[in-house]
Amino acid sequence: MSEKISAALEEITPLITAHGQGEKFVFLHKGESKTDLTQFAYGKFQPGEACEMHRHETMEEFFYFLHGEGEYIIGHAKIQVRPGIFLRIPAKTPHLLKATGMADLEFVYFGIATL
């Protein structure tokens, strides 16, 4: 395995998220390091975009918001997100993210496989 040690945002082709809305720029995929990291990426939702309620059985997710406004529902909690907010989503916890502001909602996130 060759471990990736650098990447530039402008060199990454954006992908539509697995939820069908928003886009992500994946810096590191599972298997590109010798860790339990599943993905490290920069994401962006346009105003009004959202992902459906879902959960990950064997992965925790971590988000840090850079720009815009949104709402994250994690379990029964509703959290308003804005630049500077950090969130951890435990494995098996239902969650949903939506962009609620007038500008793009931008964030970095990563997933870690659980045992």
C-alpha positions in Angstrom: 0.0 0.0 0.0 1.3 3.4 -0.9 0.3 6.0 1.7 -0.9 9.4 0.4 0.9 12.3 2.1 -0.5 15.3 0.3 -3.4 16.6 -1.7 -4.6 19.9 -3.1 -8.3 20.9 -3.1 -8.1 22.3 -6.7 -6.7 18.9 -7.9 -9.6 16.9 -6.6 -12.7 16.1 -8.7 -15.8 16.7 -6.6 -18.2 13.9 -6.1 -21.9 13.9 -5.3 -22.4 12.7 -1.8 -23.8 9.2 -1.2 -27.0 11.0 -0.1 -27.6 12.5 -3.6 -27.2 16.2 -2.6 -24.1 18.3 -1.9 -20.6 17.6 -3.1 -17.5 16.4 -1.5 -13.8 16.6 -2.3 -12.1 13.5 -0.8 -8.6 14.1 0.4 -8.1 10.6 1.8 -10.0 7.4 1.2 -10.1 4.3 3.3 -7.0 2.2 2.7 -4.7 5.2 1.8 -3.3 5.2 5.4 -2.6 2.5 8.0 -5.4 3.7 10.3 -9.1 3.2 10.8 -9.9 6.4 8.9 -12.7 5.8 6.4 -12.6 9.2 4.7 -11.3 12.7 5.1 -13.0 15.3 2.9 -14.2 18.9 2.3 -17.9 19.1 1.8 -20.3 21.7 0.5 -24.1 22.0 0.4 -25.9 24.7 -1.5 -28.8 26.5 0.2 -31.7 24.2 0.7 -29.7 21.0 0.1 -29.9 18.2 2.7 -29.0 14.6 3.3 -31.7 12.2 4.5 -31.8 10.8 8.0 -29.3 7.9 8.1 -26.8 6.2 10.4 -23.5 4.4 10.1 -23.3 1.1 12.0 -19.5 0.9 12.2 -18.2 4.5 11.8 -18.1 7.7 13.8 -18.1 11.0 11.9 -16.6 14.3 12.9 -17.5 17.7 11.3 -16.0 21.2 11.5 -18.0 23.9 9.8 -16.2 26.6 7.8 -18.9 28.8 6.1 -22.6 29.2 5.9 -25.4 28.1 8.2 -27.3 24.8 8.7 -29.1 22.5 11.0 -27.8 19.1 12.1 -30.2 16.6 13.7 -28.2 14.1 15.7 -30.5 11.6 17.5 -33.0 13.7 19.2 -30.8 16.9 19.3 -31.2 19.7 16.8 -28.0 21.8 16.5 -27.6 25.0 14.6 -24.3 25.0 12.7 -22.2 27.9 11.6 -18.5 28.6 11.2 -16.4 27.3 14.1 -18.8 24.6 15.2 -17.4 21.0 15.7 -19.7 18.0 15.9 -19.1 14.3 16.7 -21.7 11.8 15.5 -21.3 8.4 17.3 -21.8 5.2 15.4 -25.3 3.9 15.1 -26.8 7.4 15.8 -29.4 8.7 13.3 -28.4 12.0 11.8 -29.4 14.5 9.1 -27.7 17.7 7.8 -29.3 20.5 5.9 -28.1 23.9 4.6 -30.5 26.6 5.9 -28.7 29.8 5.1 -28.4 32.0 2.0 -24.8 30.9 1.3 -23.2 27.5 0.7 -22.6 25.4 3.9 -18.9 24.3 3.9 -17.2 21.9 6.2 -14.5 19.4 6.6 -15.3 16.0 7.9 -13.8 12.6 8.6 -15.0 9.1 9.5 -13.3 6.6 11.8 -14.2 2.9 11.7 -15.3 1.6 15.1 -14.6 -1.9 16.4 
